[in-house]
Amino acid sequence: MAYQQRLKPWAVVHLISSSQKVVVSRHRSRTDAEGYVQLLRQQMPGSQLDVLFEPAEDKSFQST
């Protein structure tokens, strides 16, 4: 995961179908992500949007 993505673990996703998701934006806080979802729902009524938390994977603690 890129450094910028680790700084912004909250993702706003557009659910296209049951098997397809597109990350629309990333945010540092959940409230920012939820606020953006509200804005998008006003701009795109009927679209399926969701907020996901994707924590960064810490590779320094991998077992060998």
mmCIF file of the N, C-alpha and C atoms, coordinates in Angstrom:
data_MODEL
# 
_entry.id   MODEL 
# 
loop_
_atom_site.group_PDB 
_atom_site.id 
_atom_site.type_symbol 
_atom_site.label_atom_id 
_atom_site.label_alt_id 
_atom_site.label_comp_id 
_atom_site.label_asym_id 
_atom_site.label_entity_id 
_atom_site.label_seq_id 
_atom_site.pdbx_PDB_ins_code 
_atom_site.Cartn_x 
_atom_site.Cartn_y 
_atom_site.Cartn_z 
_atom_site.occupancy 
_atom_site.B_iso_or_equiv 
_atom_site.pdbx_formal_charge 
_atom_site.auth_seq_id 
_atom_site.auth_comp_id 
_atom_site.auth_asym_id 
_atom_site.auth_atom_id 
_atom_site.pdbx_PDB_model_num 
ATOM 1   N N  . MET A 1 1  ? 0.852   -1.171  0.000  1.00 0.00 ? 1  MET A N  1 
ATOM 2   C CA . MET A 1 1  ? 0.000   0.000   0.000  1.00 0.00 ? 1  MET A CA 1 
ATOM 3   C C  . MET A 1 1  ? 0.900   1.237   0.000  1.00 0.00 ? 1  MET A C  1 
ATOM 4   N N  . ALA A 1 2  ? 0.591   2.183   -0.852 1.00 0.00 ? 2  ALA A N  1 
ATOM 5   C CA . ALA A 1 2  ? 1.387   3.391   -0.979 1.00 0.00 ? 2  ALA A CA 1 
ATOM 6   C C  . ALA A 1 2  ? 1.292   4.252   0.278  1.00 0.00 ? 2  ALA A C  1 
ATOM 7   N N  . TYR A 1 3  ? 2.298   5.084   0.470  1.00 0.00 ? 3  TYR A N  1 
ATOM 8   C CA . TYR A 1 3  ? 2.360   5.926   1.664  1.00 0.00 ? 3  TYR A CA 1 
ATOM 9   C C  . TYR A 1 3  ? 1.129   6.820   1.787  1.00 0.00 ? 3  TYR A C  1 
ATOM 10  N N  . GLN A 1 4  ? 0.699   7.428   0.690  1.00 0.00 ? 4  GLN A N  1 
ATOM 11  C CA . GLN A 1 4  ? -0.471  8.311   0.726  1.00 0.00 ? 4  GLN A CA 1 
ATOM 12  C C  . GLN A 1 4  ? -1.731  7.547   1.125  1.00 0.00 ? 4  GLN A C  1 
ATOM 13  N N  . GLN A 1 5  ? -1.853  6.298   0.686  1.00 0.00 ? 5  GLN A N  1 
ATOM 14  C CA . GLN A 1 5  ? -3.019  5.496   1.047  1.00 0.00 ? 5  GLN A CA 1 
ATOM 15  C C  . GLN A 1 5  ? -2.993  5.125   2.521  1.00 0.00 ? 5  GLN A C  1 
ATOM 16  N N  . ARG A 1 6  ? -1.793  4.932   3.084  1.00 0.00 ? 6  ARG A N  1 
ATOM 17  C CA . ARG A 1 6  ? -1.709  4.617   4.511  1.00 0.00 ? 6  ARG A CA 1 
ATOM 18  C C  . ARG A 1 6  ? -2.126  5.806   5.363  1.00 0.00 ? 6  ARG A C  1 
ATOM 19  N N  . LEU A 1 7  ? -1.934  7.009   4.858  1.00 0.00 ? 7  LEU A N  1 
ATOM 20  C CA . LEU A 1 7  ? -2.340  8.204   5.593  1.00 0.00 ? 7  LEU A CA 1 
ATOM 21  C C  . LEU A 1 7  ? -3.849  8.400   5.565  1.00 0.00 ? 7  LEU A C  1 
ATOM 22  N N  . LYS A 1 8  ? -4.503  7.807   4.593  1.00 0.00 ? 8  LYS A N  1 
ATOM 23  C CA . LYS A 1 8  ? -5.949  7.986   4.413  1.00 0.00 ? 8  LYS A CA 1 
ATOM 24  C C  . LYS A 1 8  ? -6.624  6.616   4.352  1.00 0.00 ? 8  LYS A C  1 
ATOM 25  N N  . PRO A 1 9  ? -6.908  6.015   5.508  1.00 0.00 ? 9  PRO A N  1 
ATOM 26  C CA . PRO A 1 9  ? -7.447  4.648   5.515  1.00 0.00 ? 9  PRO A CA 1 
ATOM 27  C C  . PRO A 1 9  ? -8.937  4.544   5.205  1.00 0.00 ? 9  PRO A C  1 
ATOM 28  N N  . TRP A 1 10 ? -9.677  5.651   5.234  1.00 0.00 ? 10 TRP A N  1 
ATOM 29  C CA . TRP A 1 10 ? -11.124 5.608   4.977  1.00 0.00 ? 10 TRP A CA 1 
ATOM 30  C C  . TRP A 1 10 ? -11.365 5.821   3.490  1.00 0.00 ? 10 TRP A C  1 
ATOM 31  N N  . ALA A 1 11 ? -12.013 4.855   2.849  1.00 0.00 ? 11 ALA A N  1 
ATOM 32  C CA . ALA A 1 11 ? -12.262 4.914   1.410  1.00 0.00 ? 11 ALA A CA 1 
ATOM 33  C C  . ALA A 1 11 ? -13.757 5.038   1.135  1.00 0.00 ? 11 ALA A C  1 
ATOM 34  N N  . VAL A 1 12 ? -14.096 5.913   0.197  1.00 0.00 ? 12 VAL A N  1 
ATOM 35  C CA . VAL A 1 12 ? -15.465 6.007   -0.313 1.00 0.00 ? 12 VAL A CA 1 
ATOM 36  C C  . VAL A 1 12 ? -15.492 5.176   -1.581 1.00 0.00 ? 12 VAL A C  1 
ATOM 37  N N  . VAL A 1 13 ? -16.385 4.187   -1.615 1.00 0.00 ? 13 VAL A N  1 
ATOM 38  C CA . VAL A 1 13 ? -16.463 3.299   -2.773 1.00 0.00 ? 13 VAL A CA 1 
ATOM 39  C C  . VAL A 1 13 ? -17.829 3.410   -3.433 1.00 0.00 ? 13 VAL A C  1 
ATOM 40  N N  . HIS A 1 14 ? -17.811 3.295   -4.750 1.00 0.00 ? 14 HIS A N  1 
ATOM 41  C CA . HIS A 1 14 ? -19.034 3.261   -5.554 1.00 0.00 ? 14 HIS A CA 1 
ATOM 42  C C  . HIS A 1 14 ? -19.266 1.803   -5.907 1.00 0.00 ? 14 HIS A C  1 
ATOM 43  N N  . LEU A 1 15 ? -20.391 1.256   -5.461 1.00 0.00 ? 15 LEU A N  1 
ATOM 44  C CA . LEU A 1 15 ? -20.722 -0.142  -5.715 1.00 0.00 ? 15 LEU A CA 1 
ATOM 45  C C  . LEU A 1 15 ? -21.426 -0.237  -7.063 1.00 0.00 ? 15 LEU A C  1 
ATOM 46  N N  . ILE A 1 16 ? -20.718 -0.740  -8.054 1.00 0.00 ? 16 ILE A N  1 
ATOM 47  C CA . ILE A 1 16 ? -21.261 -0.832  -9.404 1.00 0.00 ? 16 ILE A CA 1 
ATOM 48  C C  . ILE A 1 16 ? -22.150 -2.060  -9.534 1.00 0.00 ? 16 ILE A C  1 
ATOM 49  N N  . SER A 1 17 ? -21.665 -3.184  -9.064 1.00 0.00 ? 17 SER A N  1 
ATOM 50  C CA . SER A 1 17 ? -22.450 -4.420  -9.038 1.00 0.00 ? 17 SER A CA 1 
ATOM 51  C C  . SER A 1 17 ? -22.054 -5.178  -7.776 1.00 0.00 ? 17 SER A C  1 
ATOM 52  N N  . SER A 1 18 ? -22.605 -6.367  -7.606 1.00 0.00 ? 18 SER A N  1 
ATOM 53  C CA . SER A 1 18 ? -22.299 -7.124  -6.391 1.00 0.00 ? 18 SER A CA 1 
ATOM 54  C C  . SER A 1 18 ? -20.833 -7.542  -6.324 1.00 0.00 ? 18 SER A C  1 
ATOM 55  N N  . SER A 1 19 ? -20.156 -7.567  -7.459 1.00 0.00 ? 19 SER A N  1 
ATOM 56  C CA . SER A 1 19 ? -18.756 -7.989  -7.470 1.00 0.00 ? 19 SER A CA 1 
ATOM 57  C C  . SER A 1 19 ? -17.783 -6.876  -7.846 1.00 0.00 ? 19 SER A C  1 
ATOM 58  N N  . GLN A 1 20 ? -18.273 -5.683  -8.151 1.00 0.00 ? 20 GLN A N  1 
ATOM 59  C CA . GLN A 1 20 ? -17.398 -4.594  -8.572 1.00 0.00 ? 20 GLN A CA 1 
ATOM 60  C C  . GLN A 1 20 ? -17.543 -3.386  -7.661 1.00 0.00 ? 20 GLN A C  1 
ATOM 61  N N  . LYS A 1 21 ? -16.382 -2.889  -7.201 1.00 0.00 ? 21 LYS A N  1 
ATOM 62  C CA . LYS A 1 21 ? -16.319 -1.672  -6.395 1.00 0.00 ? 21 LYS A CA 1 
ATOM 63  C C  . LYS A 1 21 ? -15.248 -0.768  -6.986 1.00 0.00 ? 21 LYS A C  1 
ATOM 64  N N  . VAL A 1 22 ? -15.512 0.522   -6.965 1.00 0.00 ? 22 VAL A N  1 
ATOM 65  C CA . VAL A 1 22 ? -14.537 1.500   -7.426 1.00 0.00 ? 22 VAL A CA 1 
ATOM 66  C C  . VAL A 1 22 ? -14.286 2.477   -6.288 1.00 0.00 ? 22 VAL A C  1 
ATOM 67  N N  . VAL A 1 23 ? -13.017 2.636   -5.907 1.00 0.00 ? 23 VAL A N  1 
ATOM 68  C CA . VAL A 1 23 ? -12.676 3.608   -4.871 1.00 0.00 ? 23 VAL A CA 1 
ATOM 69  C C  . VAL A 1 23 ? -12.750 4.993   -5.497 1.00 0.00 ? 23 VAL A C  1 
ATOM 70  N N  . VAL A 1 24 ? -13.632 5.822   -4.950 1.00 0.00 ? 24 VAL A N  1 
ATOM 71  C CA . VAL A 1 24 ? -13.851 7.167   -5.479 1.00 0.00 ? 24 VAL A CA 1 
ATOM 72  C C  . VAL A 1 24 ? -12.879 8.150   -4.842 1.00 0.00 ? 24 VAL A C  1 
ATOM 73  N N  . SER A 1 25 ? -12.690 8.037   -3.520 1.00 0.00 ? 25 SER A N  1 
ATOM 74  C CA . SER A 1 25 ? -11.786 8.942   -2.820 1.00 0.00 ? 25 SER A CA 1 
ATOM 75  C C  . SER A 1 25 ? -11.333 8.296   -1.520 1.00 0.00 ? 25 SER A C  1 
ATOM 76  N N  . ARG A 1 26 ? -10.289 8.868   -0.926 1.00 0.00 ? 26 ARG A N  1 
ATOM 77  C CA . ARG A 1 26 ? -9.759  8.391   0.343  1.00 0.00 ? 26 ARG A CA 1 
ATOM 78  C C  . ARG A 1 26 ? -9.687  9.574   1.304  1.00 0.00 ? 26 ARG A C  1 
ATOM 79  N N  . HIS A 1 27 ? -9.903  9.285   2.603  1.00 0.00 ? 27 HIS A N  1 
ATOM 80  C CA . HIS A 1 27 ? -9.958  10.339  3.610  1.00 0.00 ? 27 HIS A CA 1 
ATOM 81  C C  . HIS A 1 27 ? -9.237  9.907   4.881  1.00 0.00 ? 27 HIS A C  1 
ATOM 82  N N  . ARG A 1 28 ? -8.794  10.896  5.653  1.00 0.00 ? 28 ARG A N  1 
ATOM 83  C CA . ARG A 1 28 ? -8.118  10.613  6.922  1.00 0.00 ? 28 ARG A CA 1 
ATOM 84  C C  . ARG A 1 28 ? -9.080  10.248  8.028  1.00 0.00 ? 28 ARG A C  1 
ATOM 85  N N  . SER A 1 29 ? -10.287 10.788  8.010  1.00 0.00 ? 29 SER A N  1 
ATOM 86  C CA . SER A 1 29 ? -11.243 10.506  9.085  1.00 0.00 ? 29 SER A CA 1 
ATOM 87  C C  . SER A 1 29 ? -12.554 9.979   8.504  1.00 0.00 ? 29 SER A C  1 
ATOM 88  N N  . ARG A 1 30 ? -13.261 9.242   9.345  1.00 0.00 ? 30 ARG A N  1 
ATOM 89  C CA . ARG A 1 30 ? -14.543 8.674   8.922  1.00 0.00 ? 30 ARG A CA 1 
ATOM 90  C C  . ARG A 1 30 ? -15.570 9.775   8.667  1.00 0.00 ? 30 ARG A C  1 
ATOM 91  N N  . THR A 1 31 ? -15.559 10.808  9.500  1.00 0.00 ? 31 THR A N  1 
ATOM 92  C CA . THR A 1 31 ? -16.538 11.882  9.323  1.00 0.00 ? 31 THR A CA 1 
ATOM 93  C C  . THR A 1 31 ? -16.328 12.618  8.005  1.00 0.00 ? 31 THR A C  1 
ATOM 94  N N  . ASP A 1 32 ? -15.075 12.787  7.591  1.00 0.00 ? 32 ASP A N  1 
ATOM 95  C CA . ASP A 1 32 ? -14.811 13.402  6.286  1.00 0.00 ? 32 ASP A CA 1 
ATOM 96  C C  . ASP A 1 32 ? -15.350 12.525  5.160  1.00 0.00 ? 32 ASP A C  1 
ATOM 97  N N  . ALA A 1 33 ? -15.131 11.220  5.274  1.00 0.00 ? 33 ALA A N  1 
ATOM 98  C CA . ALA A 1 33 ? -15.607 10.291  4.247  1.00 0.00 ? 33 ALA A CA 1 
ATOM 99  C C  . ALA A 1 33 ? -17.130 10.276  4.190  1.00 0.00 ? 33 ALA A C  1 
ATOM 100 N N  . GLU A 1 34 ? -17.786 10.268  5.346  1.00 0.00 ? 34 GLU A N  1 
ATOM 101 C CA . GLU A 1 34 ? -19.248 10.259  5.371  1.00 0.00 ? 34 GLU A CA 1 
ATOM 102 C C  . GLU A 1 34 ? -19.821 11.564  4.834  1.00 0.00 ? 34 GLU A C  1 
ATOM 103 N N  . GLY A 1 35 ? -19.165 12.674  5.111  1.00 0.00 ? 35 GLY A N  1 
ATOM 104 C CA . GLY A 1 35 ? -19.602 13.953  4.558  1.00 0.00 ? 35 GLY A CA 1 
ATOM 105 C C  . GLY A 1 35 ? -19.493 13.974  3.044  1.00 0.00 ? 35 GLY A C  1 
ATOM 106 N N  . TYR A 1 36 ? -18.430 13.375  2.523  1.00 0.00 ? 36 TYR A N  1 
ATOM 107 C CA . TYR A 1 36 ? -18.258 13.309  1.073  1.00 0.00 ? 36 TYR A CA 1 
ATOM 108 C C  . TYR A 1 36 ? -19.313 12.408  0.441  1.00 0.00 ? 36 TYR A C  1 
ATOM 109 N N  . VAL A 1 37 ? -19.675 11.322  1.132  1.00 0.00 ? 37 VAL A N  1 
ATOM 110 C CA . VAL A 1 37 ? -20.738 10.440  0.635  1.00 0.00 ? 37 VAL A CA 1 
ATOM 111 C C  . VAL A 1 37 ? -22.054 11.202  0.553  1.00 0.00 ? 37 VAL A C  1 
ATOM 112 N N  . GLN A 1 38 ? -22.352 12.025  1.548  1.00 0.00 ? 38 GLN A N  1 
ATOM 113 C CA . GLN A 1 38 ? -23.586 12.821  1.516  1.00 0.00 ? 38 GLN A CA 1 
ATOM 114 C C  . GLN A 1 38 ? -23.594 13.765  0.320  1.00 0.00 ? 38 GLN A C  1 
ATOM 115 N N  . LEU A 1 39 ? -22.452 14.388  0.055  1.00 0.00 ? 39 LEU A N  1 
ATOM 116 C CA . LEU A 1 39 ? -22.345 15.279  -1.095 1.00 0.00 ? 39 LEU A CA 1 
ATOM 117 C C  . LEU A 1 39 ? -22.545 14.509  -2.402 1.00 0.00 ? 39 LEU A C  1 
ATOM 118 N N  . LEU A 1 40 ? -21.909 13.350  -2.514 1.00 0.00 ? 40 LEU A N  1 
ATOM 119 C CA . LEU A 1 40 ? -22.055 12.551  -3.733 1.00 0.00 ? 40 LEU A CA 1 
ATOM 120 C C  . LEU A 1 40 ? -23.481 12.063  -3.924 1.00 0.00 ? 40 LEU A C  1 
ATOM 121 N N  . ARG A 1 41 ? -24.163 11.732  -2.843 1.00 0.00 ? 41 ARG A N  1 
ATOM 122 C CA . ARG A 1 41 ? -25.553 11.263  -2.960 1.00 0.00 ? 41 ARG A CA 1 
ATOM 123 C C  . ARG A 1 41 ? -26.471 12.373  -3.454 1.00 0.00 ? 41 ARG A C  1 
ATOM 124 N N  . GLN A 1 42 ? -26.134 13.628  -3.147 1.00 0.00 ? 42 GLN A N  1 
ATOM 125 C CA . GLN A 1 42 ? -26.906 14.747  -3.686 1.00 0.00 ? 42 GLN A CA 1 
ATOM 126 C C  . GLN A 1 42 ? -26.618 14.923  -5.176 1.00 0.00 ? 42 GLN A C  1 
ATOM 127 N N  . GLN A 1 43 ? -25.361 14.704  -5.566 1.00 0.00 ? 43 GLN A N  1 
ATOM 128 C CA . GLN A 1 43 ? -24.961 14.871  -6.963 1.00 0.00 ? 43 GLN A CA 1 
ATOM 129 C C  . GLN A 1 43 ? -25.393 13.691  -7.831 1.00 0.00 ? 43 GLN A C  1 
ATOM 130 N N  . MET A 1 44 ? -25.374 12.479  -7.249 1.00 0.00 ? 44 MET A N  1 
ATOM 131 C CA . MET A 1 44 ? -25.692 11.261  -7.994 1.00 0.00 ? 44 MET A CA 1 
ATOM 132 C C  . MET A 1 44 ? -26.758 10.464  -7.243 1.00 0.00 ? 44 MET A C  1 
ATOM 133 N N  . PRO A 1 45 ? -28.004 10.920  -7.256 1.00 0.00 ? 45 PRO A N  1 
ATOM 134 C CA . PRO A 1 45 ? -29.045 10.174  -6.537 1.00 0.00 ? 45 PRO A CA 1 
ATOM 135 C C  . PRO A 1 45 ? -29.231 8.783   -7.148 1.00 0.00 ? 45 PRO A C  1 
ATOM 136 N N  . GLY A 1 46 ? -29.466 7.820   -6.290 1.00 0.00 ? 46 GLY A N  1 
ATOM 137 C CA . GLY A 1 46 ? -29.661 6.450   -6.756 1.00 0.00 ? 46 GLY A CA 1 
ATOM 138 C C  . GLY A 1 46 ? -28.389 5.633   -6.837 1.00 0.00 ? 46 GLY A C  1 
ATOM 139 N N  . SER A 1 47 ? -27.234 6.271   -6.677 1.00 0.00 ? 47 SER A N  1 
ATOM 140 C CA . SER A 1 47 ? -25.984 5.511   -6.725 1.00 0.00 ? 47 SER A CA 1 
ATOM 141 C C  . SER A 1 47 ? -25.737 4.842   -5.375 1.00 0.00 ? 47 SER A C  1 
ATOM 142 N N  . GLN A 1 48 ? -25.089 3.706   -5.407 1.00 0.00 ? 48 GLN A N  1 
ATOM 143 C CA . GLN A 1 48 ? -24.777 2.974   -4.187 1.00 0.00 ? 48 GLN A CA 1 
ATOM 144 C C  . GLN A 1 48 ? -23.359 3.318   -3.761 1.00 0.00 ? 48 GLN A C  1 
ATOM 145 N N  . LEU A 1 49 ? -23.250 4.034   -2.658 1.00 0.00 ? 49 LEU A N  1 
ATOM 146 C CA . LEU A 1 49 ? -21.957 4.465   -2.131 1.00 0.00 ? 49 LEU A CA 1 
ATOM 147 C C  . LEU A 1 49 ? -21.799 3.933   -0.721 1.00 0.00 ? 49 LEU A C  1 
ATOM 148 N N  . ASP A 1 50 ? -20.558 3.661   -0.343 1.00 0.00 ? 50 ASP A N  1 
ATOM 149 C CA . ASP A 1 50 ? -20.297 3.138   0.991  1.00 0.00 ? 50 ASP A CA 1 
ATOM 150 C C  . ASP A 1 50 ? -18.945 3.646   1.468  1.00 0.00 ? 50 ASP A C  1 
ATOM 151 N N  . VAL A 1 51 ? -18.754 3.620   2.781  1.00 0.00 ? 51 VAL A N  1 
ATOM 152 C CA . VAL A 1 51 ? -17.490 4.003   3.398  1.00 0.00 ? 51 VAL A CA 1 
ATOM 153 C C  . VAL A 1 51 ? -16.848 2.741   3.953  1.00 0.00 ? 51 VAL A C  1 
ATOM 154 N N  . LEU A 1 52 ? -15.590 2.513   3.580  1.00 0.00 ? 52 LEU A N  1 
ATOM 155 C CA . LEU A 1 52 ? -14.850 1.346   4.048  1.00 0.00 ? 52 LEU A CA 1 
ATOM 156 C C  . LEU A 1 52 ? -13.590 1.786   4.773  1.00 0.00 ? 52 LEU A C  1 
ATOM 157 N N  . PHE A 1 53 ? -13.211 1.025   5.792  1.00 0.00 ? 53 PHE A N  1 
ATOM 158 C CA . PHE A 1 53 ? -11.941 1.250   6.481  1.00 0.00 ? 53 PHE A CA 1 
ATOM 159 C C  . PHE A 1 53 ? -10.955 0.207   5.991  1.00 0.00 ? 53 PHE A C  1 
ATOM 160 N N  . GLU A 1 54 ? -9.865  0.660   5.401  1.00 0.00 ? 54 GLU A N  1 
ATOM 161 C CA . GLU A 1 54 ? -8.825  -0.228  4.906  1.00 0.00 ? 54 GLU A CA 1 
ATOM 162 C C  . GLU A 1 54 ? -7.519  0.105   5.617  1.00 0.00 ? 54 GLU A C  1 
ATOM 163 N N  . PRO A 1 55 ? -7.249  -0.563  6.741  1.00 0.00 ? 55 PRO A N  1 
ATOM 164 C CA . PRO A 1 55 ? -6.020  -0.257  7.475  1.00 0.00 ? 55 PRO A CA 1 
ATOM 165 C C  . PRO A 1 55 ? -4.789  -0.686  6.685  1.00 0.00 ? 55 PRO A C  1 
ATOM 166 N N  . ALA A 1 56 ? -3.702  0.005   6.930  1.00 0.00 ? 56 ALA A N  1 
ATOM 167 C CA . ALA A 1 56 ? -2.445  -0.325  6.260  1.00 0.00 ? 56 ALA A CA 1 
ATOM 168 C C  . ALA A 1 56 ? -1.900  -1.635  6.800  1.00 0.00 ? 56 ALA A C  1 
ATOM 169 N N  . GLU A 1 57 ? -1.318  -2.415  5.917  1.00 0.00 ? 57 GLU A N  1 
ATOM 170 C CA . GLU A 1 57 ? -0.680  -3.654  6.334  1.00 0.00 ? 57 GLU A CA 1 
ATOM 171 C C  . GLU A 1 57 ? 0.715   -3.325  6.834  1.00 0.00 ? 57 GLU A C  1 
ATOM 172 N N  . ASP A 1 58 ? 1.025   -3.763  8.044  1.00 0.00 ? 58 ASP A N  1 
ATOM 173 C CA . ASP A 1 58 ? 2.342   -3.514  8.613  1.00 0.00 ? 58 ASP A CA 1 
ATOM 174 C C  . ASP A 1 58 ? 3.226   -4.713  8.316  1.00 0.00 ? 58 ASP A C  1 
ATOM 175 N N  . LYS A 1 59 ? 4.124   -4.559  7.347  1.00 0.00 ? 59 LYS A N  1 
ATOM 176 C CA . LYS A 1 59 ? 4.961   -5.676  6.923  1.00 0.00 ? 59 LYS A CA 1 
ATOM 177 C C  . LYS A 1 59 ? 6.129   -5.931  7.869  1.00 0.00 ? 59 LYS A C  1 
ATOM 178 N N  . SER A 1 60 ? 6.352   -5.054  8.831  1.00 0.00 ? 60 SER A N  1 
ATOM 179 C CA . SER A 1 60 ? 7.467   -5.248  9.753  1.00 0.00 ? 60 SER A CA 1 
ATOM 180 C C  . SER A 1 60 ? 7.183   -6.343  10.768 1.00 0.00 ? 60 SER A C  1 
ATOM 181 N N  . PHE A 1 61 ? 5.926   -6.765  10.912 1.00 0.00 ? 61 PHE A N  1 
ATOM 182 C CA . PHE A 1 61 ? 5.568   -7.792  11.883 1.00 0.00 ? 61 PHE A CA 1 
ATOM 183 C C  . PHE A 1 61 ? 5.191   -9.117  11.230 1.00 0.00 ? 61 PHE A C  1 
ATOM 184 N N  . GLN A 1 62 ? 5.686   -9.376  10.046 1.00 0.00 ? 62 GLN A N  1 
ATOM 185 C CA . GLN A 1 62 ? 5.377   -10.629 9.377  1.00 0.00 ? 62 GLN A CA 1 
ATOM 186 C C  . GLN A 1 62 ? 6.138   -11.772 10.029 1.00 0.00 ? 62 GLN A C  1 
ATOM 187 N N  . SER A 1 63 ? 5.474   -12.912 10.154 1.00 0.00 ? 63 SER A N  1 
ATOM 188 C CA . SER A 1 63 ? 6.155   -14.092 10.686 1.00 0.00 ? 63 SER A CA 1 
ATOM 189 C C  . SER A 1 63 ? 6.945   -14.758 9.574  1.00 0.00 ? 63 SER A C  1 
ATOM 190 N N  . THR A 1 64 ? 8.030   -15.393 9.929  1.00 0.00 ? 64 THR A N  1 
ATOM 191 C CA . THR A 1 64 ? 8.878   -16.027 8.917  1.00 0.00 ? 64 THR A CA 1 
ATOM 192 C C  . THR A 1 64 ? 8.777   -17.521 8.968  1.00 0.00 ? 64 THR A C  1 
# 
